[in-house]
Amino acid sequence: MKIFKLFYSLANAYRSNIMINIVILFALAIPISMIYSNNLDSSFNQVEIKMGLVNHDQGNVVTDHFVDYLSDQNEIVDLPDDEEAIVDALYYENANYVLEIPAGFGDALLEGEDLIPLEKRVGPESSVETYADILINNYIRNFQYLNTGTTDINDPDAVNTTLQLVTDSIADHITVSTSESTNLDPDTIGFGMSFTHLASYTMIMTLITVFGFPMISMRNPEIMKRDRLGDVSTSRRNTELFLACSIFGLALWLLIMTVGGLVYGFDTLFSSHGQLLLLSSFVAMFGIQQMAFFIVTVAPNKGIVSFCSTAISLLVAFTSGLFIPRNFTSPVMQQIAQIATPIWQVKADEIILSAENLSPTQLNTVFQYMGIQVLIALAYMSLTYIYRRYRQTATI
């Protein structure tokens, strides 16, 4: 384990950087915790959807069934197809989510054809958008699964049978609560909305630095020559480096979460929502770790490592919603941020904190976001492997 030990002996020189980052995180977490404790009871009282509806497919039995389903879950406000009326409804909060149903939507859904996209306009409350999107997608996916384009649209009995199957499916398996207050305590909300996101930023900055500087030093020709004389193969060298970095990343995450426990209480971390937030943070850490390992693998010198540590951490933080609410970030920047795991962590955390009792559909969405993060991490691992194989082949 020569490479493993060498990495940690070199990384030890940067322990002051690590401690400074942890202290800064701790210093930020304490006042933020106090802010959430004082204010969040009034800030997160109720999530209620007033759904404005512009319906171009009136009279269609499937569309009417869809609208009835939405009206059972929300307050429906009929709106004319007028831009000024829609903007006014959102501005004066007569509606906080406007859905436009295109002509032919019901027939396309019944016949299993490609759907014309449903257009939406959303007010400033991002949690409302999450609820409404889940609600609409639930209906469409259930209908498509149960129908599969086999219902005879000219047979009213067949159509009604399909609609009843959809109704039964949604009633049995999906509960979306849109008007009950969340009783999550301020510590849980502060931990999930602030601390874990600051932790991801801290990990990006720290891991790129601590992985990069020792790895650049280990590329010294004399060290490489000594490794070759000591019969340290390239594959063994890479394996020990990967193992050393993985263990360090896990240890750093555990240290940060311990700080979180000291600030917010370990009861908060091990509550039902806290465990989901911990899992979300852990999966994000795995992706951040692999991204950092790939970046320092391709970085040519310590100057680039230092630049990447600052620039990439800030870029990811501002485009993913780690520092500011995600709905303040432009859609284009959010698309760019999807190459890293933090934005998926933020999306998962938004759902976790949106209700006291999460529905099966909400949990499925959370785990889907976590699965995407795992795939991103595996993609960075693959890129690192491909690059190292290329370098190894090029030097032969």
N, C-alpha and C positions, 0 to 999 in steps of 0.2 A: 504493500500500500504506500509506496514511496510518493507517488503523485498526489494521493489523497492527503498525506501528511504535509507535503510541500505546499499544497493549496492553502491549508489552514495556517501554516506558519507565515505565509505571505499575507493572507487575509487578516491576520492578527494585527498587522500594522494599521489597519483601517478601523479598528474597534472604536476609536473616538468618533469617526463619522457615523457609525451605527448608533452609538449612544446619543449623539446629538439629535439624530433623526427621531429616535424614540422619545427623547425629552421634549422635543418640539411637538410631537403628536400628543404626548401626555398633557403638555401645557395648553394645547388647543382643545383637548377633549373636556377638561374640567369646566371652563366657562361655557362651552357649548352645552354640556350636561345641565348646568344651572339654567341656561336659557330655555331648554326644552322642559325642564321641571316646572318653570314658572309660567310658560306660555302655551304649551301644547294642548292642555286640557280644553282651551277655548279655540285653538286653531284647527283641531281635528274632531269637530263635533259630529258632523253628519255628511254623508255622501248621498246626494239625491239627484236623479237624472230627470231633467225636463227635456224630453226628446221632441224636437221640432221635426215634422214630417212633411216632405214635399213628394206627393204620390202621383206619378204619371201612369200608373197601372191600375187605376181604380176599377172595380167591378170584376177583377180576376179572382177566382175562388182561392187560389194559392196565395196570392198577394194579400187578400183580405185575411186569410188565416195567419199569415206572417205578421200583419199589423195587429191583429187581435192578441197574438203572443206578446208582442212588444208592449201593448197597452196593459196587459196583465202585470208586467214587471215595472213599468214606468208611467209617468204622466206624459201623455201624448198631446202635442200642440200642433194642429194642422196649420201649415204655412203655404202661402201662394208661391208660385215659381217666379219670384221676384228678388233680385239681388239685394235691393234696399231693404225689403221686408225681412230677409234672412239676417242681414247685418244688424238691423234694429233689434231683432229678437235676441241675438247673442249679446249685443251691447247692453240692452236693458234687462238682461237675464230672464227674459221670458222663456228662453230655451238655452240650455248649455251644451247641447249636442244636436245638430241638424243632419238628418238622413234624407237623401234624395233617392227614391226608387224609380228606376227608368222604366219606360214602357216595354212590355214583353218580358219583364223579370219573372213573373209567375210561370208563364209557359216554358221559358228556357229552363227554369228549375225543375219543372215537372217532366220535361222531355230529356233531361240529362245533358243539355247542350252547354256550351261555354257561356257563363253568365256575363252580362254587361256589368262592369264594376259599379258597386253602390258608392255614390259620392257622399262625403261627409264634411261637415264644418264643425269645429269644436271651439268651445269657449276656453277660458284660461285654466279650468280645473282639470288637470291631467288624469286624476283618478277616475273621473267620470268617463273619459275616453277609454280607459282600460276596461271598465265595467261594460260599457256599451259595445265595444268591439267583441268582447267575449260573448256577450248575449247574442249578438247578430251571427257571429261565426258558429255558435252552438246550433242555432236553428238551421243554418244552411248545411252544415256538415251532417247533422242528423237526417235532414231531408234527403241529401244526396246518398247517404249510406243506405237508408231504408227504401229509397225509390229506385236507384240505379237505372233510371230511364225506361223502366218496364211498364209503368202505369199508362193505360189507354186514356188519353186526355179527352176522348169522346165518350167515355163511360163514366157518368157522374158517380156511380156507386164505387168504382175502382178508385177514383180520385178521393172520395170521402174516406175510403178505407186507408189510403196512404196518409191522408191528413190526420186521421185518428191515431195511426201508428206513430207519427211524429209527435203528436201531443202526448201520448203515453210515454214515449221514450224520454222526452224532456222532463215530464213531470216526475218520472221515476228516478232519474239519474242526475238532474242538474238543478241546483238551487243557487240562484244569484241574488244576493241581498243587496239592494241599492238604497235603502232608506233607513237603515238602522245605524245608530252611532257606534263607533268603535271604542271599546273599553280598554284598549291597550294602554298600558301605563307609559308615562313620559320617558322612563328609562329605556324601555324596549324601542320606542320610536326614535329616541336620540341615538341609541346604539346602532339601529339599522339604517337610519337616514343620514347619519353623520359619521360616526366613528368607523364603521367598517369601510366606508368610502374613503375617508382620510387614510385608513390603513392601507388600502390598495395603492393610493398615490405614494405613500411612504415606501411600500415594498418595491414599486417600480423604480423609484429613485435609488433606493439602497441596493437592490439586487444587481442592477446594471453596474453600479460602482464596485461592489464587493466581488462580483463575478469577474468583471472586466480587468481591473488593475492586476490582480494576481495572474490571470490567464495571459495577459500581455507580457508580464515579466517572465512567465514560464516559456515564452517563445524565444527567449535569449538563446543564441546559437550554442553557447557553452553548456547551458542546461539541457538543450536538445541533444547535444553530443554526449553528455554524461548519461542521459536516458538510454541512448542507443548502445553505449558501451555496457550498460547495466542490464541489457536484454529486456528493456521495457518496450514492448511492441506498441504500435500506434493505436491499435484497438484497445489494449489495456490502458493506455494513457487516457484515451477518450472516455472509457468506461469509468475510471476512477475520478476523472474530472466531473463527469455527469453525476456520479454518486455523491461527491463532496458538495457540489452545488445544490443538489436536491435536498440533502440533509440540512444544509445551511438555511435554505429557503423555508423548510418546514419548521426549523428551530426559531427562525425570526418570526414566522406567523404565530407560533405558540406564545412567544414572548409578547407580541403585540396584543393578542387576545387576552393574555394575563393582565396587561395594562387596562384593557377594556373591562375586565372583570373587577378590577380595583376601583375603576371610576363609576361604572354603572351597576355593579353588584353581580356576583356570580349566579344569583338566583335569576337575574334577567337573562344571562347567557344560556342557562339550562332550562328556561321555560320552553313551551312548545314553539312559540314564534322565535325565541332566541336560538333554539337548535337549528331551525331552518335558516336563520340569518348566518349562523356559524358555518353551516354547510355551504351556503352561497358564497361566503367569504373564502372558505377553503378551496372550493372549485376555482374561484377567480384567482387565488394565489397560485394554483397549479398552472393556469394559463399564463399568468404574469411571469412565473419562474421560467417557463419554456421560452417565452418571448425574449426575456432578458438574456437567456443562455444563447439564443440564436443571434441576437444583436452583438454580443461581445465576441461571438465566434467569428463574425465577418468584420468586426471593427479592426482597422489596421494598427492603431496606436492608442495611447492613453488619452490623448487630446480628443479623439473622436468618442471614446467611451465617456469622458466627462461631459462632452456636449450632448450626447444621447441621453445620459442620465437626467440632465436638466430639461432638455427640449422635449423628449418623448414623454416624460412623466407629466409635464405641464400640458402638452397637446392632448394626451389621453384624458387627463383630469377635466379639462374644459370642454372637450367634445363628448364625453361620456356621461356628464352629469355628476361627477364626483365633487366638484366645487359649487356648482350652481344647479338649480332644477333643470332636468332634462328638457322640459318644454321651452326653456329659454334658448336652447341650442338649435341652430338651423338644421333642417332635415339632411342637407348635404353633408354637414359636418358629422352628424350622427351616423350616416352611411359610412363615412371614412373610419369612424371610431369602431365599427363592427369587426375590424381586423384584430382587435384586442378584446380581452374578456371583460373589462370593467363595465362597459355599457350593458352587457347582458346581465351582469351582477346587479346593476342599478334597476333594470327592468324587473328582474326577479324580486328584488327587495320591495319595489313599489307594490307588487301584488301581495307579497307576504304581509305588508303593513296596512293593506287596504281594508281589512276586516278582521274582527275578532275570531270568527269561525270561517275558515276558508272552505270553499266548495271543492268537490273533486275536480271540477274543470280548472279552477284556479290553481290547485296543486299540480295538475298535469302540465299546465303552462309553465309554472315555476320549474318543474323538473325538465321540461323541454329546453328552457333557457340554460339550465345547468348542463344539459347534454351538449348544447351548442358550444359552451365553454370548453368542455372536455375535447370536443372535435377540434377547436381552435388550438388547444394545447398540443394535441397529437399532430396537427399540421405543422406547428413550429418545430416539434421534435423531428418530423420527417425532413423539413427544410435544413435543419442542422446536420442531420445524417447525410443528406445529399451533398451539401456543401463540403463537409469533411471528406467524403469519398472523392469528390472532385479535386480537392486540394491534394489528397493523398495520391491520386492518379497523376496529377499534373507534375508532382515532384519526382516521380519515378523515372 
